[in-house]
Amino acid sequence: MRTSVFLYPWDVVGDPDAPARIAELGVQQVTLASAYHSTRALTPRHPRHRVVTAEHAAVLYPPDPARWAGHDLRPYPAGDWAPGDAHGEAAAALTDAGLDVHTWAILAHSSRLGAEHPATSVVNAYGDRYPWAPCIARPEVAGYLTELAAEAAVRPGAHGTELESCGWYGLAHLHAHDKIAGVGLGDAAQYLMSLCFCSVCREGYEGLGAEPDELASAVRRALEPGWAAGSAEAGRSGIEKLLGADLAAVTLDWRGGIARTFQESAVAAVRAAAGPGFQVLLHADPVPYHTGANAGVDPAHILGVADGVVLPCAGGAAGTVLPPFADHRSASAASAVPAASPVLAANFNVVSGMGGSPASLAEDAARAKELGATELRLYHAGLASDADLTAVASALSHLS
């Protein structure tokens, strides 16, 4: 199976041994961050540093001044953690080592954007603002993120891209030093806490027949018992149980339509900038109302828009997330006029210190292939220990 590892530019820039070390793992591709959120990352083998602190969401290349002239919202250049064209320098070194480079662009996740432009953020039913979560229903936000997708995806030397956070962001993922797990919120309550009540979303609900203040009150009433005892409700039926079928339908219709439009626009913008032959994948979740890095999508819709998806399969999740996409992929292949077969990339965490399981990679990958996966993604070769990378190389040699 074709395999790609995730990397940051700072894993490569300044470390002349990094490209060969990655190639020796037996992978064919690197998914290299070009636009990324704030993070603190370990670099266990770098000759010059051990910890890189990315202070805010930034692009890891010089943004084009002409592209962003006249825009109120624009990408933030990186600081000293990725100076100059760090992405381009790393991409060139990896290409010279015989690796195919694809970009990795984070879209709807930026605390600095929310801090400097408060009106761009999701606002929950209590009036709390989520500065890390841009509201994709707002035209200025969708326009900015679509433009960012085109620029961050199509970097020199890249043959494709993976768009992360290409959809709604919500409560659960992630903010600095998160302390939100004190009360257990099930799938349905997480959804209610992720509903946006900014001015644009309020107008959207009203256009679908729900009075926004009454809807917000209904959300608060539905959540109230959970603050005392937690909530285990899950699935669409759980949302309908908490909120009522009619109001649940309004929110799902509004958010689903916005997400689909945004995803279509982002993919179209990348393709227009890149030209033919450039692969566009989305990090995705098969439950349309899920929020976060792996944006909720309708599998049938998104496989007709993008060239495929990257799916979170660690911890036994493959059996849940792969079949909905595999079923649609099989149906497309059997149709009278089959489309190009979409990529279903199973993403596994191989950093044991972060809960990954590199020792079981061969078994996990084989299971994912049985469930319909066509490729592998491994998170994250720059963060993994030497022992983790040795286990990855051994697993990939057996798979080949």
N, C-alpha and C positions, 0 to 999 in steps of 0.2 A: 504493500500500500504506500502511495506517495505520502511522505511525512514532512511536516514543517515544524520548526521550533520558533517560539517567540523570543525576541531579543529587544533590548533597548540600544540605541546608538552608543551610549556610554559603556556598554559591555565590550564594544569593539574598538572605539576610538582610543588610541593610546596603548592598545594591547596588540602587538603585531602577531601574537600566537593565536588570538581568538578565532580568526576565520578557519584556519586549518583544524583547530580543535573541534569546531562545530561540524565541519565537513566529515571528520573522522567518526562522528556519531553514526553515520549512515543515513543522514537525512538528505533530501533533495532541495529543500527550500528553507528560507528564513522569512518569518513574518516580523518585520522590523518597524518599531513604533515611529510614526511620523508626527502624530498629534496625540498628546497624552495628558492625563490629569495629574494633579499633585501626588507625589509619592515619596517614600523613603526606601531606597533599594540597596540591598547588599550586592557587592561585586567581589566574590570570594577569591578570584584569581587575578584580578587586575594588578599590574605592576605599580600603579601610582596611587590607588585609593581602594578603600574597602566599603565605604558607604557613600551613596549619592542621594542628595536631598533635592528633589524637584519641588520648588516652593509653591508653584501654582500650575494650573493647566496651561499648556503652551504647545506651540508647534516647534518641532525639532529641526527646523530648516529656516532660512530667511523668507518670511512671507513677502509676496509681491506687492510693493507699494501701489502700483497702478491698479491692481485688482481690488484693493481695499480703499482706494481714494473715495471720499464722500460717504463711507459707511460709518455709522455710529457704533455698530458692533463689529469687532475685528479680532483676529487671533492675537494672542500674546506671544511674543518671541520668548524663547527660553533664556534663562540666565546662564551663569557659569557652569551649570550642570550639562549643558548641551550647546556650547557656543558655535557661532558661525553656521555652516551647513553640516551639522553633526550627522544628520541622516544620510546626506549624500556621501560623506566620507566613509561612513560605515558600510553603506550599500556597495560602494565601489570595491572595498576590500573584500567583502563577502562574495561579490561577483567574480573577482579575480581568483577566489578559491573554488570556483566551479559551482557555486550555489545560486539558485534562482531566488530573487528578492521580491517580496510583495510587501506593500505598506500595511500598517496597522493604525487606523485612525479612530480615535475616541471622539464622539460627537456630543451628545446631550449629557455632558457631565463636566461641570466647571464651577467650582465655588467662587473663583475670582470674578467670573462673569456675573454671578448673582450678587456678589458684594458690591461691585461697581455699577451694576445696572439692575437694581432691585425689581423693576417692573418685568424683567424677563423670567422670573422664577415661578415655579409651581406654588400655589397658595392652597393650603388644605381647608377643610370645612370649619376649622376652628379659627382661621385667619392666620395661622402660622405659615411663614414663608420658608421654602426649601431652597436656599441659595445655591446648593450643589446641583439642582435639577431644573434646567431650562424648560419652560413650557413650550412644547413644539406646536401648540395650537396658535401661538402668537405669530403673525406673519413675519415680523422682524426677526424672530428667533429662527423660524423655519428657513427664512431666506439666508440668514447668516450661516446656519449649520449646513445648508445645501452647498453654499459657496465654499465653506471650509472643507466639505467632503471632496469637492472637485480638486481643490488645491493640494490638500494633504494626501490624497490618494495617488495622484498622478505625479510622482517624483521621478527624477532622472534614473533610468536603469530598472525601474519597477515594472513587472509584468502583470501585476494584479494588485488587489487591495482587499482588506477585510475591515468592514465598518462595524465598530462596536458602539453600543449605546445608540443605535439608530432607531429610536422610538421613544416611548414614554419613560421618564425616570420618576422614581417615587421615594417612599420612605426608607426602604430597607438598605439600599446600596448607594454609596457609602459616604460617610463624612468623617472628619478627623476625630479620632478617639471616640467612636460611637458608644453611646450608653443608652441604647433604646430597647434592650432585651429584658428589662425588668418585669414587663407584663407580656405573657405569651400571646402573640397575635397570629391567628391562623391565616391561611391564604385569603379568605374573604375579607377579614378585617384589614389586612395589609392593603388590599385593593381600595377599601374605603378611605384609609389614611393616605392613599396616593392620589385620590381624586383632586383635581385642580379646580379652584374657584376664583381664578383671576378674571378680569373683566371680559376677556375673549371667551373663556370657557363658560362663564355665566351666560353670555349671549348665545353660545352654542346650545346649552341645555334648554334655554328659553325657546329657541327656534324649534326644538324637538318636543315642546309642550310641557316642560317642567319649569315651574317658577323657581329661580335659583335659590332664594332665601329659604323657601320651604324644603328644597332638596338638601341644602346644607344642614338644616335642622333635622331632617330625617336621618342624615348620615351620623350626626352627633348622637341622636337617640339610639340608633342601631349600635353604635360603638360603646355606649355608656355601660352596659353590663360587663363588657370585656375588661374595663379598667379595674373592676373589682376582682374578677375571677379568671381573666384570660378568655380567649376565644379560640375554639378549634374548628370553626366552620371553614369549609374549603370548597373550591370549585364554583362554577356558575350557580349551582343550586344553593350553595352557601351564601353567595352574594344576594340572591333573590330572597333567601330566608331572612337575612338581616335587613335588607332595604326594601323588600317588596318587588314583585316581578316587573311592574310597570316602570318604577324609577330605576331599577337595575338596568332595564333595557335601554332607557334613555342614555345613561352614562356609558354603557358598553357600545351603543351605536355611535355616540359622539367621539369617544376616544378611539374606537376601531377605525372610523373613517379618517380621522386626523392622522393616525399612525400609518395607515396604508398610503395616504397621499404623500406624507413626508418621506416614507421609504421609497416610493416610486420616484419622487423628485430627486432624492439623493443619488440613487442609482443612475438615473438619466443624466444628472450633472456630471458624474464621474465618467460615464461613457462618452459624453459629448467632449469632455476635455481630453480623454485618452485616445479615442479612436477605436477601430476594430481590434479584436483579439485580446483586449485587456479584461482580465477576470475580476468580477465583483462578487464578493461573498459578504453575507451579513452574519454577525454573531446573533443567535436567535434562540427563542424558546417557543415550543409549539402551543402554548396557552396564550391566546391573543391579548388577554388583559394583564399579563405579567409585566413588570417593569424592571428596569435595571440594565446592566451591561449586556445581558442577553435579552434583547427586546422581544416582547411578545409579538408573534406574527400568526397569521393564518397560513399554514403550510401550503395549501393549494394556491393561494395568492402569491406568496413570496417566491415560490419556485417558478412562477411565470414572470417574475420581475428581475430577480438577481440570477447569477450563475450558480447559486447554491448557498449553503449555510454552514456555519461553524456552531456545533452544539456541545453544551457542557455535559460530559458523560462520566465524570469522576464520581466515585462513591456509589456506584451501582445505578446512576441516573440514566445510563444508556438505554435501558429497557423501557423508560418512560418517554425520553425525548426523541429517540431515533424512529420508532415505528410510524408516527404520524407523517413524517417526511418520506420515509421509505415507501409507504403505501401509495402516496401521490406520485413518487418517482416511478414506481412500477406501472401505475395506471398510464402515465405519460408515455412510457416506453411501449406500451401495448396499444396505443391509439393508432388510428389510421395514418395520421401525420405526426409521428413522434417528434417532440422537441429535442434539442441537444440535452443529453443526460446531465442533470444538475449534480453538483458536488455536495456530498453529505460528509462533512469532516467532523470526526469525533475528537473532542478536545479533552485531554487528560492532564491533570496536575501531576508532574513528576518531581516536585520539590518535597522531599519527605518532611522537612522541617516546617512546611506549610500545609501538612495534611495529605500530601500526595503519596502515591504508591508506585514508584518506579519499578519495584521488584515484581509487581503483578502486571506490568505493562503488556507483555506478550499475551497473557491470558485475557486481559481486558480488551486489547485490540482485536483479538480473534473473535471475542464475543460481539464487539461492535460491528465487525464485518458481517457476522451472521445476521445482525439486526438491520443491515443495509448501509452501513458506513462505507464510503469509498476512499476516504483519506483519513490521515491522523494529524492532529495538532497537539503539540506538547508544550505545556506551560511549566517552567520557563527556563531555558538553557542558561541564561545569565545568572539566575538566582540559585540554581541547583548546586549542590556540593559535588566534589569529585566522585564520591561514591554513587550519588544519584546518576551522574552522567555515565559512569561505567555500567550501571544497571540498564540505562536507556540503550547504550550501544549494544549490549548483549541481547536485549529484547528485540531490537531492530534487526540484528543479524539473524535471529531465529525466524522472524517474520518474513525476511527476504528469501 
